[in-house]
Amino acid sequence: MTTTADPKDLKAFAADADAWFRENVVADPGFMLPLTFMEVGTDQQFHFLRDWQNKVYEAGYLGASWPKEYGGGGLPQAFQAEATRAMRRHNGPIMLNAIGLNWTGPLLLDMGSEEHRKRFIRGILSAEDIWCQGFSEPENGSDLGNAQTRAVRDGDSFVINGSKIWTTLGRYARYMILLARTDPDASRKYDGLSFFLAPMKIAGVETRPIRKLTGEHGFTQTFFTDARIPANDLIGTEGGGWKVAMRTLEYERGARGGQAGGYVSVDTDAFAVLDLARSMMRDGAPALEDPAIRDRMLDFIMEIQSQTLCRQRLAIEPLNAERPSALPLSSKLIGTEFVRRINEFAVTLTGMKGGYYVGEPEAINAGLWPRAYLNAFSATIGGGTSQIQHNIIGEHVLGLPKS
Amino acid sequence: MLDLGRLGFSEEQADLLEVASRFCRERSPISKVRSLMLEETGFDADLWTEIAELGWLGIAIPEAYGGSGLTLAETVPIVEQMGRRLLASPFVPTTLAAQALLAGGTEAQKEAFLPRIAQGARATLALAEPDGDWRLEQMTSLAEERPDGRIALRGEKRFVLDAGAAEILIVSVRHRGEPQLAVLEASDLPAGALRREIVIDETRRSFALSLDGVVISASALCDPARVRAALDHVHLSANLLSAAEMSGGTLAAIEYTVDYAKTRKQFGKLIGSYQAVKHPLVDAYVRYEQARSHLYSAANCFSEQGAGEVAVRMARIQTETIFAHAADRSIQFHGGFGFTYDCDAQLYRRRALWNASQNGDAIYHRRRLASLIF
């Protein structure tokens, strides 16, 4: 990181950030950029986004509020917030290394060893070290606690066998946060798990691309065959991995703060959908003049406002006093389901042209809407399905009995 | 881009939320709510005196007229907590009458009536008519000059809240072809002018009012130049407070149902463990929290041109919709007991139906909101 900002001068920092993003954001790289980090499907996209993240970091606008000794900017949180706002204002591309920036990084700062922080944080920020996540398995998705990938200690190593699936950025990752079973005989299934910082570019680790419902590539299945990983690279204790995994999910779902900043997916803009409703013709008039369309559009505008207000409300303690975890624990469910439904609605708005797909020259917005709708399921399924989120909110916020 | 409003919360709101939350919980247990339902006036006069002594009636009245000079936003947490505990009192109609006076009253009227209200005089608004239209400026009741210079009123009003216990009534009439408001004392009403209406929410007292035979002095009329604006202000104020009441009611309906789901067993398991019960409850709860965020955004932006109206209508739509849904599901998830009079779910469902019927329902506000936004 090269910038040395005055920690007292937030205004100057914000102005610099604004100018920097105005100057450096490339409006059109000449190919379609991913809307989320889960959609990086080609080497061209990957290299573009990796360079972009590195550039943002070097300019001082990523990890600005992480500790200086590990590679961050050491500034108050408000500085990173300003940088992120500037990034969004100028429609900067997404940050690529999402699992590092949003989950692994904060986890290391929170529960990792000093040695781990020194070794990993800088590479996360610079995008030199791409991270992926090894939680779900082919037979254990929502039932994460039942993960069966084995880790057997052998001297200074653990030997890993098994398979992880839906590995976003798996093909590019240098490291994986890996949940594996160290004790198959533990009386509670949760107590037999450990949490590793596992290297990916080693013998015995193989990734195979999985083709998504959109037809693109973006994630992999990862196979471990007698892969040897260092025994020291473990967070928490051997057998204490479940707690670490749960903390990771809090970061992943945005229920806990401390992320590096920036954004890893482009917000669906309800007002862009409104523009679509104004411009698409339906039965001889703009779609928005159809009362049924108008009413549904109104719902989406109110919903986006609901989310904005709930984010603002997080800072107002007396309005969250009775159930402080309610808003943090429900934001994932609300946000991801909203994105899925509004993109579905946008496809509807395009009428007959809703039948076109990416690649068709006459597709509306180059096929953005159907692609975004199909991709939206990655978020309503990944990170704990919406159905699991209902259980979490019911049990942890309302105190309902376990299902 | 259009300003849709934003959250903010004053220190006074925080203090009042805390105080009102405890006060309403302690002073309005459900047994008390049910016993007041059986009484003619429908509220506890001693509790009313306490409310007046707490200064809550003067919150949104300027200091010059004996109030504390805060805004309607500060009454929102109070009304929300009253709604949560189904606390019966003429607080809302009295507060709205004060707002009508502030927005449309002459200086002499404000000086005469606002300090009385701040001290605890009960007041109400008589705006609706037998056609049941929510458009307030379309009244058919008339105010006509008599040869002696006094004003004769005639016409019919409906849904006059707590009129039986009100000292001050503000009545909308057509005067010289234009909308007008008249401020009446209860003593201006001839015997038999009020008839208690049978309403779905048994915690409410609502009256039909016949204006025939009411004669007032010309000084009882409001400032004609400000009446239309006053009616708009009353409409938005009523919807803000209604949203507050419904936000509180929604949480109560959800908590009541959650408590039952934690204790009632079927097939050997607590019914709250079944996802057919759990997931709809979570959906209702999540939507409640969103609606509550809209409520406090509406309170925060209430006085702003543009954003205030947008935020109030959104809050009204969101709270009404989720209150109806939460109370409806509360009946269903209580099973056979939910179908009984003894189950409190009916109190919430009836309250939700009543609130939806007052001041424009969600469909009405959606149309208004759409024309503001699109």
Chai-1 contact restraints between the chains, C-beta under 6 A:
chainA,res_idxA,chainB,res_idxB,connection_type,confidence,min_distance_angstrom,max_distance_angstrom,comment,restraint_id
A,R294,B,A370,contact,1.0,0.0,6.0,A-B,restraint_1
A,L298,B,R366,contact,1.0,0.0,6.0,A-B,restraint_2
A,L298,B,A370,contact,1.0,0.0,6.0,A-B,restraint_3
A,M302,B,M314,contact,1.0,0.0,6.0,A-B,restraint_4
A,Q305,B,L4,contact,1.0,0.0,6.0,A-B,restraint_5
A,S306,B,Q290,contact,1.0,0.0,6.0,A-B,restraint_6
A,L309,B,L7,contact,1.0,0.0,6.0,A-B,restraint_7
A,L309,B,S293,contact,1.0,0.0,6.0,A-B,restraint_8
A,L309,B,S297,contact,1.0,0.0,6.0,A-B,restraint_9
A,C310,B,S293,contact,1.0,0.0,6.0,A-B,restraint_10
A,Q312,B,L7,contact,1.0,0.0,6.0,A-B,restraint_11
A,R313,B,L7,contact,1.0,0.0,6.0,A-B,restraint_12
A,R313,B,S293,contact,1.0,0.0,6.0,A-B,restraint_13
A,I316,B,F9,contact,1.0,0.0,6.0,A-B,restraint_14
A,P318,B,A14,contact,1.0,0.0,6.0,A-B,restraint_15
A,P318,B,L17,contact,1.0,0.0,6.0,A-B,restraint_16
A,A326,B,E289,contact,1.0,0.0,6.0,A-B,restraint_17
A,S330,B,V286,contact,1.0,0.0,6.0,A-B,restraint_18
A,H390,B,H279,contact,1.0,0.0,6.0,A-B,restraint_19
A,H390,B,V282,contact,1.0,0.0,6.0,A-B,restraint_20
A,I393,B,V282,contact,1.0,0.0,6.0,A-B,restraint_21
A,G394,B,K278,contact,1.0,0.0,6.0,A-B,restraint_22
A,G394,B,V282,contact,1.0,0.0,6.0,A-B,restraint_23
A,L398,B,V258,contact,1.0,0.0,6.0,A-B,restraint_24
A,L400,B,G272,contact,1.0,0.0,6.0,A-B,restraint_25
A,L400,B,K278,contact,1.0,0.0,6.0,A-B,restraint_26
A,P401,B,L270,contact,1.0,0.0,6.0,A-B,restraint_27
A,P401,B,G272,contact,1.0,0.0,6.0,A-B,restraint_28
A,P401,B,S273,contact,1.0,0.0,6.0,A-B,restraint_29
A,S403,B,S273,contact,1.0,0.0,6.0,A-B,restraint_30
A,S403,B,Q275,contact,1.0,0.0,6.0,A-B,restraint_31
